[in-house]
Amino acid sequence: MADLWNIISSNYITVGGAVPSNSKYVAVDPEAFEGSWKGKYANGTSFDVSISNVNGFRAKVKYLSGSTIKYQDVLIRDSSFRIGDSKFMLTGNNKAQIATVVTNPVTGTSTLEKAAATRG
């Protein structure tokens, strides 16, 4: 059981959860976030992040990559949010970055995959 908590802890720190934000949640521009964001990780795996119903600092998000599908209500702060083991960061007009922690099921090692995403 302790190994499970170590994995969860290391994944949380790897994606950026160890740096707390001092900013407050504030309403964001829905047009900056809503839509379908696509990209491809360095290992060739493509992903699609669909953001909808942005209201204030809340949104509904669907993340699709390979056989992984995640649906989640998210809170947006500092132009970013987390969905599962992934973090979405808005970097510019129609541009974003996705950082996802991937754990090898055989070795148990975790790696951080980063990729650019564009809205299209």
Secondary structure as the mmCIF struct_conf table of DSSP 4:
data_model
#
loop_
_struct_conf.conf_type_id
_struct_conf.id
_struct_conf.beg_label_comp_id
_struct_conf.beg_label_asym_id
_struct_conf.beg_label_seq_id
_struct_conf.end_label_comp_id
_struct_conf.end_label_asym_id
_struct_conf.end_label_seq_id
HELX_RH_AL_P HELX_RH_AL_P1 ALA A 2 VAL A 15
TURN_TY1_P TURN_TY1_P1 GLY A 16 ALA A 18
BEND BEND1 VAL A 19 VAL A 19
BEND BEND2 SER A 23 SER A 23
HELX_LH_PP_P HELX_LH_PP_P1 LYS A 24 TYR A 25
HELX_RH_AL_P HELX_RH_AL_P2 PRO A 30 PHE A 33
STRN STRN1 GLY A 35 LYS A 40
TURN_TY1_P TURN_TY1_P2 ALA A 42 ASN A 43
BEND BEND3 GLY A 44 GLY A 44
STRN STRN2 SER A 46 ASN A 55
TURN_TY1_P TURN_TY1_P3 GLY A 56 PHE A 57
STRN STRN3 ARG A 58 SER A 65
TURN_TY1_P TURN_TY1_P4 GLY A 66 SER A 67
STRN STRN4 THR A 68 LEU A 75
STRN STRN5 ARG A 77 ARG A 77
TURN_TY1_P TURN_TY1_P5 ASP A 78 SER A 79
STRN STRN6 SER A 80 ILE A 83
TURN_TY1_P TURN_TY1_P6 GLY A 84 ASP A 85
STRN STRN7 SER A 86 GLY A 92
TURN_TY1_P TURN_TY1_P7 ASN A 93 ASN A 94
STRN STRN8 LYS A 95 THR A 103
TURN_TY1_P TURN_TY1_P8 PRO A 105 THR A 107
STRN STRN9 SER A 110 ARG A 119
#
